[in-house]
Amino acid sequence: MLTPLLLLLTAAPPDAATLRAQAQKAYDAKQFAKACPLFEKLTKLSPQDGAAWSDLSLCLFRAKKKPAALDAARHAVRWGDEKTRKNTYFNVDKFGGGEDGVFTRDGDDAPCKKAQLPECAQTAWLCPDSYADLYRTSGSTSGGSYSAEYLCSMSQGSEPQGCTLIDLGFTQDTFAGDSDDSPGIYSFKSCGIVAVDPCARRLGLTCSEGEGVLGGETGRKTTNERKWVEERDYEPLPKPASPDAGP
């Protein structure tokens, strides 16, 4: 008969379900210092469990460890199912990470940002469209801007090559009213890229639309806003033209 000490030494380690339950219980109790290490153990036990990475990411953010939270979010985007990925896009936007949460720059002044995951050899560069964000007006009551980014197979200079244009849509602002009795009102709609998975050639976007009133300290006050997330696939990125190629 085994002694209690031997029973303790030979006990099986917690399985994934047990670890998840323990971590969730600690998280629900807002014991993030206890919950996060448990979620981390779960990701080591099941490294392709996207939901575990998503839970770890949210826990780390609650523990005020934003860089680590964004790093975990990249794994959630890579391994999660569609529901998990979309939850992660929403969380990354809530973290305030945006593009900087999933991209790195090769220097503060570099025009492009790089998305690369350790699970695949593919790299994608997000580069600005110098002709986007052109303000347009129609009389004195409306205006808007066209928003787009280039997704490229290499970092770019002033002329993008080997790129696919990602159309983020046209943001239309509509204004009305120009007196104290009739304050100006406006409507808006916009989308932004918050995640890229170059392994699966997939983009994660967060979008919002709503209305508000003009005035106050900031010039605008949103009164109604709806947010949602989208996912888009992109084709293999074209290779840049050889510098020795003819016209």
WODAJO-V132722 format. One record per residue. N is the residue number from 1. RES is the residue in three letters. PHI is phi in whole degrees, -180 to 180 (NA if undefined). Layout:
((N/RES/PHI) (N/RES/PHI))
This chain:
((1/MET/NA) (2/LEU/-75) (3/THR/-74) (4/PRO/-56) (5/LEU/-65) (6/LEU/-67) (7/LEU/-62) (8/LEU/-65) (9/LEU/-69) (10/THR/-98) (11/ALA/-65) (12/ALA/-70) (13/PRO/-65) (14/PRO/-59) (15/ASP/-84) (16/ALA/-61) (17/ALA/-63) (18/THR/-67) (19/LEU/-61) (20/ARG/-63) (21/ALA/-65) (22/GLN/-64) (23/ALA/-65) (24/GLN/-66) (25/LYS/-62) (26/ALA/-67) (27/TYR/-64) (28/ASP/-62) (29/ALA/-86) (30/LYS/61) (31/GLN/-96) (32/PHE/-67) (33/ALA/-64) (34/LYS/-92) (35/ALA/-71) (36/CYS/-61) (37/PRO/-60) (38/LEU/-70) (39/PHE/-63) (40/GLU/-64) (41/LYS/-61) (42/LEU/-65) (43/THR/-68) (44/LYS/-74) (45/LEU/-72) (46/SER/-133) (47/PRO/-66) (48/GLN/-108) (49/ASP/-90) (50/GLY/-60) (51/ALA/-64) (52/ALA/-65) (53/TRP/-65) (54/SER/-65) (55/ASP/-63) (56/LEU/-63) (57/SER/-59) (58/LEU/-66) (59/CYS/-64) (60/LEU/-64) (61/PHE/-65) (62/ARG/-63) (63/ALA/-85) (64/LYS/65) (65/LYS/-118) (66/LYS/-61) (67/PRO/-57) (68/ALA/-67) (69/ALA/-64) (70/LEU/-68) (71/ASP/-65) (72/ALA/-64) (73/ALA/-63) (74/ARG/-61) (75/HIS/-70) (76/ALA/-64) (77/VAL/-65) (78/ARG/-72) (79/TRP/-107) (80/GLY/-77) (81/ASP/-76) (82/GLU/-58) (83/LYS/-62) (84/THR/-65) (85/ARG/-61) (86/LYS/-67) (87/ASN/-62) (88/THR/-69) (89/TYR/-58) (90/PHE/-62) (91/ASN/-66) (92/VAL/-59) (93/ASP/-65) (94/LYS/-68) (95/PHE/-64) (96/GLY/82) (97/GLY/-77) (98/GLY/51) (99/GLU/-62) (100/ASP/-67) (101/GLY/-79) (102/VAL/-120) (103/PHE/-121) (104/THR/-126) (105/ARG/-105) (106/ASP/-89) (107/GLY/135) (108/ASP/-62) (109/ASP/-96) (110/ALA/-67) (111/PRO/-73) (112/CYS/-111) (113/LYS/-117) (114/LYS/-107) (115/ALA/-114) (116/GLN/-146) (117/LEU/-114) (118/PRO/-67) (119/GLU/-80) (120/CYS/-146) (121/ALA/-91) (122/GLN/-81) (123/THR/-131) (124/ALA/-127) (125/TRP/-114) (126/LEU/-98) (127/CYS/-122) (128/PRO/-71) (129/ASP/-94) (130/SER/-65) (131/TYR/-99) (132/ALA/-82) (133/ASP/59) (134/LEU/-79) (135/TYR/-73) (136/ARG/-125) (137/THR/-128) (138/SER/-133) (139/GLY/70) (140/SER/-115) (141/THR/-113) (142/SER/-150) (143/GLY/-164) (144/GLY/-178) (145/SER/-145) (146/TYR/-88) (147/SER/-123) (148/ALA/-156) (149/GLU/-136) (150/TYR/-97) (151/LEU/-106) (152/CYS/-125) (153/SER/-88) (154/MET/-155) (155/SER/-65) (156/GLN/-115) (157/GLY/-98) (158/SER/-78) (159/GLU/-116) (160/PRO/-62) (161/GLN/-136) (162/GLY/63) (163/CYS/-127) (164/THR/-118) (165/LEU/-81) (166/ILE/-100) (167/ASP/-81) (168/LEU/-98) (169/GLY/97) (170/PHE/-106) (171/THR/-89) (172/GLN/-109) (173/ASP/-105) (174/THR/-120) (175/PHE/-115) (176/ALA/-158) (177/GLY/92) (178/ASP/-147) (179/SER/-139) (180/ASP/-63) (181/ASP/-77) (182/SER/-134) (183/PRO/-63) (184/GLY/-64) (185/ILE/-122) (186/TYR/-148) (187/SER/-129) (188/PHE/-151) (189/LYS/-157) (190/SER/-157) (191/CYS/-135) (192/GLY/-146) (193/ILE/-82) (194/VAL/-116) (195/ALA/-156) (196/VAL/-137) (197/ASP/-114) (198/PRO/-68) (199/CYS/-67) (200/ALA/-102) (201/ARG/51) (202/ARG/-136) (203/LEU/-112) (204/GLY/-113) (205/LEU/-127) (206/THR/-115) (207/CYS/-131) (208/SER/-150) (209/GLU/-149) (210/GLY/175) (211/GLU/-137) (212/GLY/-166) (213/VAL/-122) (214/LEU/-89) (215/GLY/123) (216/GLY/84) (217/GLU/-65) (218/THR/-92) (219/GLY/90) (220/ARG/-145) (221/LYS/-137) (222/THR/-74) (223/THR/-107) (224/ASN/-152) (225/GLU/-145) (226/ARG/-120) (227/LYS/-120) (228/TRP/-153) (229/VAL/-120) (230/GLU/-132) (231/GLU/-133) (232/ARG/-131) (233/ASP/-94) (234/TYR/-132) (235/GLU/-72) (236/PRO/-51) (237/LEU/-70) (238/PRO/-68) (239/LYS/-80) (240/PRO/-65) (241/ALA/-67) (242/SER/-66) (243/PRO/-62) (244/ASP/-91) (245/ALA/-71) (246/GLY/-75) (247/PRO/-67))
